[in-house]
Amino acid sequence: MENFSVAISFRGSLGWVEFDEAARRAKVFLGDDEGKRLAEEFLSTPHKIKIPHETLLDFTEETFDANESAQSLKIVLTRLWEATGVHVDWSRPVEYVKAHPHY
């Protein structure tokens, strides 16, 4: 099974977050030490997130651990930028960033 990866950026540095299926662990690859530390700390903590259901008024609070699965990681990543300033670049081709981790 292929690992899930998504591009990230922080203060002019490009990188990515990868979910290692075998190790069941989210890994952060970023040239900025502060951004890497912030992202790693955020992703190592379980988060309570309200999830919508049938209507926009039908929410339940669920706890997500980014190291549980790629799907949990994706949900936690939706909160990364607001909490840390590390931006998830959902539309940036992650393979390009892996080959060229700079602007």
HELIX and SHEET records of a PDB file:
HELIX    1   1 ASP A   33  LEU A   43  1                                  11    
HELIX    2   2 ALA A   70  LEU A   77  1                                   8    
HELIX    3   3 LEU A   80  THR A   84  1                                   5    
HELIX    4   4 VAL A   94  ALA A   99  1                                   6    
SHEET    1   A 4 ARG A  25  LEU A  30  0                                        
SHEET    2   A 4 SER A  13  ASP A  20 -1                                        
SHEET    3   A 4 PHE A   4  PHE A  10 -1                                        
SHEET    4   A 4 HIS A  87  ASP A  89 -1                                        
SHEET    1   B 2 HIS A  47  PRO A  52  0                                        
SHEET    2   B 2 PHE A  59  PHE A  64 -1                                        
END                                                                             
